[in-house]
C-alpha cells in the first residue's frame, strides 16, 4: 500500500516539480509535549496544476529523479491569493520612469 499524505505547496518555480511540506504532530515519548515537525517532499506534477499555498494530496511512487519520490494526486484546495493575477513588471516600472 502506497502512502497518501496531504501537504501545502511551498515552491513551484520548476516545471513539473513541486515542493510540498507535510506537517506532522506527535507527543514526546518522555515529556509528553506535543511536537510539530515538517517533512519536505518533492512531488511530480505532470500538468503544473498546483501553485504556492495550495493544499494537495500526494502519493508515494517510484524514484523519478534524485529527489522526487512522490506524485501529485489532486489539488484539495486552491490558494485564493494565487488566483489573482499580478500586473506585469513592465507595467509597474513605466510610471516610475515617467516620473523622472
C-alpha positions as CSV (number, residue, x, y, z in Angstrom):
1,X,0.0,0.0,0.0
2,X,1.4,3.4,-1.0
3,X,1.3,6.2,1.5
4,X,-1.0,9.1,0.7
5,X,-0.5,12.4,2.6
6,X,-1.8,15.9,2.4
7,X,0.5,18.9,2.4
8,X,1.0,22.5,1.3
9,X,2.9,23.5,-1.8
10,X,5.8,25.8,-0.8
11,X,7.7,26.1,-4.1
12,X,6.6,25.9,-7.7
13,X,9.3,27.5,-9.7
14,X,10.5,24.4,-11.6
15,X,8.5,22.7,-14.4
16,X,6.6,19.6,-13.3
17,X,8.1,19.7,-9.8
18,X,6.6,21.0,-6.6
19,X,8.0,21.2,-3.1
20,X,5.3,20.1,-0.6
21,X,5.6,20.4,3.1
22,X,3.7,17.8,5.1
23,X,3.2,18.7,8.8
24,X,3.0,16.1,11.5
25,X,2.4,16.4,15.2
26,X,3.2,13.8,17.9
27,X,3.7,13.6,21.6
28,X,7.2,13.4,23.0
29,X,7.7,9.9,24.5
30,X,9.2,11.1,27.8
31,X,7.9,14.6,28.4
32,X,4.5,14.4,26.8
33,X,4.8,17.8,25.0
34,X,3.1,17.9,21.6
35,X,5.8,18.5,18.9
36,X,5.2,19.7,15.3
37,X,7.6,18.6,12.5
38,X,7.6,19.2,8.8
39,X,8.7,16.8,6.1
40,X,9.7,18.1,2.7
41,X,8.6,16.1,-0.3
42,X,9.5,16.8,-3.9
43,X,6.4,15.9,-6.0
44,X,5.9,15.3,-9.7
45,X,3.1,17.5,-11.1
46,X,2.6,16.5,-14.8
47,X,0.2,19.3,-15.8
48,X,1.6,22.1,-13.5
49,X,-1.8,22.4,-11.9
50,X,-0.7,23.3,-8.3
51,X,0.7,26.6,-7.1
52,X,2.2,28.0,-4.0
53,X,-0.2,27.8,-1.0
54,X,-2.4,25.0,-2.5
55,X,-3.4,22.1,-0.3
56,X,-2.6,19.0,-2.3
57,X,-2.8,15.2,-1.9
58,X,0.3,13.3,-2.9
59,X,1.1,9.6,-3.1
60,X,4.4,7.6,-2.9
61,X,5.8,6.4,-6.2
62,X,9.0,5.0,-7.7
63,X,12.0,7.4,-7.7
64,X,11.7,9.8,-10.7
65,X,14.9,11.7,-10.0
66,X,17.4,12.3,-7.3
67,X,14.8,14.0,-5.0
68,X,11.4,13.2,-6.5
69,X,9.7,10.2,-4.8
70,X,6.1,11.5,-4.8
71,X,3.3,12.1,-7.4
72,X,0.5,14.6,-7.2
73,X,-2.9,13.0,-6.9
74,X,-5.2,16.1,-6.8
75,X,-5.4,19.7,-5.5
76,X,-7.6,19.5,-2.5
77,X,-8.0,23.3,-2.0
78,X,-6.5,26.1,-4.2
79,X,-5.0,29.1,-2.6
80,X,-7.1,32.2,-3.3
81,X,-4.2,34.6,-3.3
82,X,-2.6,32.8,-6.3
83,X,-5.9,33.0,-8.3
84,X,-5.5,36.8,-8.7
85,X,-3.0,37.8,-11.4
86,X,-0.4,40.4,-10.6
87,X,0.3,43.1,-13.2
88,X,3.4,42.6,-15.4
89,X,6.7,44.0,-14.1
90,X,7.0,46.3,-17.2
91,X,3.6,48.0,-16.4
92,X,4.8,48.7,-12.9
93,X,8.2,50.1,-14.0
94,X,6.7,52.6,-16.6
95,X,5.2,55.1,-14.1
96,X,8.5,55.3,-12.2
97,X,10.4,56.0,-15.4
98,X,7.9,58.7,-16.4
99,X,8.2,60.5,-13.0
100,X,12.0,61.1,-13.6
